[in-house]
Amino acid sequence: MSVSEQPPEAGATGTGPASLAGPAAEIAAGYAFDGPALELGALLWDGVCHPDARIRVPLPVLNRHGLVAGATGTGKTKTLQLIAEQLSANGVPVFLADIKGDVSGVSAPGQDGAKVRERAGEVGQDWRARGFPCEFYGLGGTGPGIPVRATVTGFGPVLLSKVLQLNRTQEQSLGLIFHYADSKGLELVDLKDLRAVVAFLVSDTGKAELKGIGGLSTVTAGVILRSITAFEQQGAGGFFGEPEFDTAELLRTAPDGRGIVSVLELPAVQDKPQLFSTFLMWMLADLFGDLPEVGDLEKPKLVFFFDEAHLLFSGASKAFLESITQTVRLIRSKGVGVFFVTQTPKDVPSDVLAQLGNRVQHALRAFTPDDAKALKATVRTFPNSPYDLEEVLTGLGTGEAVITVLSEKGAPTPVAATRLRAPESLMGPVDAAALDAAVKASPLYGRYAEAVDRESAYEKLTAEQRAAEEAALEAAAAEETRAPRKKREEEPSLAEQVVGSGIFTSLARSVGTQLGREISRSLFGTARRRR
């Protein structure tokens, strides 16, 4: 029996449990939904947990996005696991980023014990151990998981500028370089392709091309080239390449109808936070570009949990933030819900925060003046409440949170201090051998495991450069033996021979043989996928 099919418990409808009165009864009544809903926990009031006052979130409003916030160690990861389990049980696919390596347990049944039973009794939960269908991914094959790669062309100039930490001028220049490569049919599959195109544009041969694409300076091109080289030296080159991951894989369900939980394993790249946060944004942008408009559904097509969200917004340009805001605002109508996970709401820009209708706020600390300021700012983001939220938020225990969600009619529910349910899957990582076996048994493993290095911009430019050099040598040799002088003057000049048989001829030929000369790009400059 899925979560949405469970029969209502006593007091779950009407005006709330009979044991409650006043504000507590009003809060409980605000969560008495008629349709399918996920069970988050039980109401806390005056320090007492009321198991018959269930705090829930309607399944149809989970495409209205959300925020899970709280200090380190307050239970955010377990909240993600709890929500992911119930979404899966209701046939909704889920995407989770596993930063610390402790979310893989969602695939295995939880361990029964005194603490689990105690929590279940406190919140009125009929707990049973069960695992959920999972796929495990890794960025570029780093660490465990099916490799997730993106081509440089697919990733686009805006997101790549974020990863390379370019300034606004350099970002615009990188956009021109992408435009040049797109228009000339030079496919940018991996970083060596991009490096080859930039190197060509700053070479003696390519300077004429550089002047013709909109004011790109050789100095800026040199900065971009050095940034790419440094990025490759950090070991990030393997994240770009083919086969490019199809984000439609995230929308699958298991044969039994449950949604597949896609877990992106990131412990091996914890030291590259800009990279993995920007890769998550690429996944979201790619989904946005591919999915059709569907409006409001009975349940989302996918719920996407964006962990360590502050890393995405740190140092972001105005244009980048505007693109994030637009993506979050519009992807709702494509059936995708996005939950940002971070420490405090102030980590998320106000324009993005305004799009998040569902809130799970774990405990905050107030040890420093900055902490106290953040606490007050967080309290101001909640609707009016009978709770003293400053006191409640600093006094919550692990696995407790202050919650407000959207009702079935789209109105905010009353603020509710909540003791959360216990996840039914394993609260910790699965054994490394079991994880490896699950990865290799996946039907996707054969599709994405092996990297492919086909002919692209690097190979084309290298071959044509070699051909141009050979042509130049042949022309020079011919020049020495050619006579008389008048005949030599009638022959094409050395420059004419090199240009005629070199890179420019090849580029023109490659343009003519490409299907579609200009790659169509959407938000963030990501390439629209040709399926």
N, C-alpha and C positions, 0 to 999 in steps of 0.2 A: 504494500500500500504506500503510495507516494505521499509526500508531505501535504500536498494540496487535497488529497482524498481523505485525510484523517478526519473523523467525526469531531464536531465542535465539543470542547470540554465545557463543563458547567461554568456559567457566567461569561462565556465568550461572546455572547450577543446581547442585544438590548442595551441597558444602561450600566452594565458592569456587574462584578461580583457583589453578592448581597453583603459580604463581610466588610466592604469598603463604603465610605461615605465621603461627602464633600469633594474637595479637589481630586483626591485619589480615585474616586468613583468616576469622575468626569474624564480623567486621564485614561482609565481602563476602557471606558465606553468609546473613546476615540480610536481604539485599536480593534473594535469588534466588527471586522469586515465580513461580508457575506460570501465573497468569492475566494478563489485559491490564494493562499498567502504563505510566506515563509515564516517559520516560528523562530524568533530571535531569543526570547527569554521571558522572564516574569518581572512584574513591576516591583520596584523597591520604593517603600514609603515609610518615613520615620524610622529608617533602619531595619524595617521588617520586609522580607520577601513574601509576596503573595502569589503562590503558584497558580491560582485560578484566574489571575489577571494577566492574560497572555499579551506580550508585546510582539507584534507581527508587522510584516510589510507585504502589501498586495503584490502578487506576481506581475500583473500587467504594468505596474509603474516602475519596474526596475530598469526600463529603458530611459527613465528620467534622470539617470546618473546619480552618483552619490559620493560621499566622503567617509573614509574610515581614518580617524586620527587619534593620536595619543602618544604619551611618552614611551620611551623604550621599556619593554618588559611589562606593559599593561595588558597585553593580550590581543593586539591587532591581528597577528598572524592567525591565531585560533578563530577569530571572528571571520576572517576571509575563508578559512577552512569550513566553518559552520555554514556560511552562506553558499559556498561552492557546492557542498554536499547536497543541500536542499534544491539548488538550481538543477543539478544533475539529475536528482530524483524526479524532478518535474519535466525532464526532457529538454532542458536548456543547456547548451554548451557553455563552457567557462574557460577563460584564459587567466592564468596566474603566473606572475613572475616570482621565482623562488630565489630570493637574494642570498639567503643564508643557508640554503640547502636543507630546510626542515619542513617543506611542504609536500615532499614526495609521499609521505605517509597517507595522503588522501586516497591512495590506491589500495591500501591494506586495511583490514578490519582493526578497529581500536582495541585497546587492552582494558578489559574489565578490571575494576578495583574499587577500593573503598572511597577514594576521592571522587571518582566518576559517579558512583552510586549516590554519594552524598549530594553532589551538584544536581544530579537528575531529580532526586527527591525534593530539593529546595525549589526547583523551577517547574515541577510537575511534568517532567519529560519521561516518556517511555523509551529509555535508551536501549539500543541494541547495536552490537558491533557489526560493522559492514564497511567494505571498501567500495570504491567507485571507479568506473572506467577512465583510464588516464592515458595520455600520450606525453612523453618526455622529450623535450627539445634542448638543444644547446647552441649558443651563438657560434657559427662557423665551425662546429665540431670541437670547440674548446670545452673540455669537461664531458660529463655524461649527457646523452640525449641525441636525438636525430638532428643533424646539422641544419641550422637555419641560416641561409645566406641571402643576400640581396645583391643584385648587380648595381654598379655605381650609377648607371643610367636610371634604373628603377628607383634607387634611393633618392636621387635628385640633388640639386645644388644647395637648396636651403637647409635641409637636414644635414648634409655633409659639411656645410659651413659651420653648423653648430658643433659637430664632432671635432672638426679641425680648429675650432675656436678662432675663426676669422672675424675681423671687424666688419662693419656694414659695407664699406667700400670694397673690401676683398670679397665679401659675399656676392655683391653685384657683379664683380669681375668674374667670379667662378660661374655665375649664371651665364655670362657671355661665352665662356669657354664651353659650357654644356650646349649652348645654342649653336655654337660653331660645329661641335662634334655631331649633334643631331642633324644639322642641315647637310653635313658632308657624308653622312652614313657611316661615321666612325663609331662603332659600338663600344661603349665603356662598360666592360664586364667586371673588371677588377681594378685595383688601384694602379697597377702598372700600366693599364690602358690610359687612365687619366694622366698619370705622370708623363707618358709618352706624348700625349696631345699637348700638354703644357710645355714640355721640353721642345717640341717641334715649333710651337708658336713663338718661343723666345730664341730660337736658333736663327742663324743668318738666312736660311732658306725660308723660314716661316714668318719673318718680320712683316713681309708684305701682307700676308694673311691677317696678322695681328692688327694691322692698321685698319683693315676693312671690316672689323666686327664690332665697332662701337667704342673706341677710345680706351681699350685695355692697355695699360702701361706695362712695359717690360719689367719694371721694378715690382709692381703688384703681382705679376705672373711669377716672378722669381720667389716672392714670399709664399705664394700658394704652393709652388713646387717644393720648397723647403718644408712646408707644413705636411705635405703628403709624404715626403721621404721620412720625416721624423715619425709620423704616424705609423708607417710601415715598419720602422725599426722597433717600435713598441710591441710588435707582434699582432697588430690589428688587421693585417692584410688578408688573413684567412676568413674574415667575416664578410668579405665582398667577393662574389664570384657566382658560378653556376654549378648545379641547378639552383635557380632562384626559388625560394620558398613561396608556395601559393597560399596566401592567407585564408583562402576558402577552406583549407584543411581544418581550420579552427571551428568551423560551423557544423561539424559532423556529430551524429548521435550513434550510440552503440546499437547492436542488433536488438537488445531488449528495450530500446526506446529511451534509455537514459542519455543525458547529454554527456559528451566526452569532456573531461577536464584536461585541458592542455597546460602543462607545467613547463615553463621555460627555466631550465636550471642555470643559475648565474653565479654560483660561488666561485668558479674559476676566473671570472672577470670582475670580481668586486673592486679591483683596483682600477677599473676603467668605467667609472660611473656615467660619464658623459656619453660613452659609447652605448651602454645597454639602455639608458633612458631614451636616447634618440632612436635606437632600434625599435623600442616599444612604440614610439610615435610613428615610425615608418609603418609598422604593422597596422596601426589604427588608420593612418592616412590611406594605405593600400586598400583596406576594407571599405573605407569611405568612397574611394573611387570606383569600386567594383559593384557594390550592392545597390539594388534598385530601391526606390522610395516605396515604403509600405505603410506609413502612418503608424497608428497605435494598434498593437497586436494583443492577443490574449496572453502572450508571453514573449519575451525577447528572443531574437535569433541567437544572441550571444551576449554574455556579460563579461566585460574586459576589466580586470583589476590592474591598475597602473601603480605599482609599488615604488617607493622612494620617489614620489612625484616631485619633491622639491629640486631634485637633480635636473629635471627637465626644464624647470623655469629659471634656474640660477644662471645669470648672465645672458639670458635670452634677449634677442633684439625685439624691438617693437613689432616689426613685421612678423617675426616668428610667433610672438604671443597672440597677435591678431589671427594668425592661421590656426593656432591651437583652439582659440575661442570659437572660431567659425566651425572647425571640425566637430568640437564637442556639441555645439548648438545644433548642427544639422544632422549628425549621425544618429540622433535619437529617432528621426523619422525613417531611418533605414533599419530599425529594429535592434540596434546595438546600445547596450547600457555600459557606461564607463564609471568605474569607481576609482577615485584617486586615493592613495594610501600614503599618509605622511604623518609628521609629528604634531604639527599645529595647523589650523586653517590658514594662518597668515603665510604659510609656505605656498599657497595657491593664489594666483592673482584674482582680484575681486571680480573681474569680468568672467573668469572661469568658475569661480566659487558660486556666482549667481545662477549658474546652470545646474547646480547640484541639488536635487530635491530631497535626497535621502541622506541622513546624517547618523553616524555612529561615532560618538566622541568618548574615547577612553580617558583615563585619568591624565591630568596635567600636573606638572610640578611648579612650585612657586618659590624656588630657593634663592633666586637672584632678582634684582629689579627688572631685568629683561624678561624673566619668567613671569613676574607679576603683571607686566604690561601685556604680554602675550595672552595671559589668562583673561584679563579684562576684555581684550579684543575678541577672544573666542566667545565669551559670554554674550557680547553684543550681537553676535551672528545668529543667536537662537531667538525664536519667538518668545513673547512674554510667558513667564512660567511661575507657578506657585513655589517652586524650589528656589533656594538660595544657591544659584548655580556656581558661584565662586567657591562656596564651601563644599558643594557636592562634588565638583570636578576635581578638587584636590583630595577628597576623601574616598574616592572610588577604589575598590580593591581590584586585583587581577581578575579579568573575566567579567568585569562590570563596566557599564557604559551609559551615557546619556544619549537618548535616541529621539529623533523626530523624523518621520517619513511622510510621503504623500499618501493621502487616502485614495480610495477608488475613484473619487470625484476630482482628484488633483489638488485638494486643499491640504496644507500642513497639519499633521496630527499634533496633539499636545506633547510637550516635552516630557519624556518618561525616563527616570533613572531605572536601569534594568540590570538584573543578574542574568547573564547570557547562558544559553544551553551549552552542553558539552558536545564537541564534535563526536561523531560515531566512528570515524576512521582514525587511523593511528596518529597520535599527536607527537610526531617526530619523523625523522627520515627512515625510509626503508633501507634494508641491507643493500650495500653496493652491488653485490652479485645479483640480487633480485632486480635492482634497477637496470643493470646492464642487460639482463635476460629479457626484461620487458621492452627495452629499446630495440633489441635485435629481433624480437618477435613481431614487432609492429609491421603492418603492411606498407608503411611509409618509408621504412628503413632503406629498402632497395632503391627507392625513388630519389632519395636525397643524400645517402651516406657518402657516395663517391663524388669528389669534386671533378668538374669537367673544365678543361682549359682549351677552348676552341679558338679559331682565328677571330681576332677582334682588332681594336685600334692599334694595340702594341705591335702585333704581328704584321698588320698592313703597313704601318709607318716604318717599321724596321726593314721590311722587305723592300719597300720603295726607296728608303734611304740607301740601302745597299745597292739597289739598281741604279740610283742616281750617281753614287760614287763610282761604280763601274763604268757608267756612261761617260762620266767626266774623265776618267783615266783613258778610256778609249779615244775620246775626243782630243785629249792632250797629245796622245801618241800620234794620232792622225794629223794633228796640226803641225807636228815637227817634221813629218815626212811629206806634207802636202806642198806642191809647187806647180806653177809659179805663184808669186804673191797675189797677182790679180785674181787667180782662181781661188786662192784661199779667202780673199775678201768676199768673193761671191757666195762662198759656203756659209751656212748658218753659223752664227757666233757660238762660242762655248756655252754662254748662258742660255742661248736659245735651245741648244741641244739638250742641256741638263733639264731645263724646264719642260721641254717638249716630251722628254721620255721619263721624267721623274715623278715626284710626288703629286704635282698638280694634275697630271694626266690620270694617275691612279685615283685620286680623289674624285675627279669628275666621273670616272668610270664607276666607282663605288656608289656615287649618288644615283647614277642611272639604274643600278641593279638593286637598290634597296626598295622594299615594299613600304612606301610612305617616306618621303624625304625628311620630313620634320616630325620628331616624336611629340605626340600630344601630351602635355603635362597638366596636372591638376594642382590642388593645394600642396604647398611645400615644394612644388616643382617635381613631385614624384611622377614617374612615367605611367601612363595608363596602360594596364596590362592587356596584351593581345592574347586572348584565349583561343 
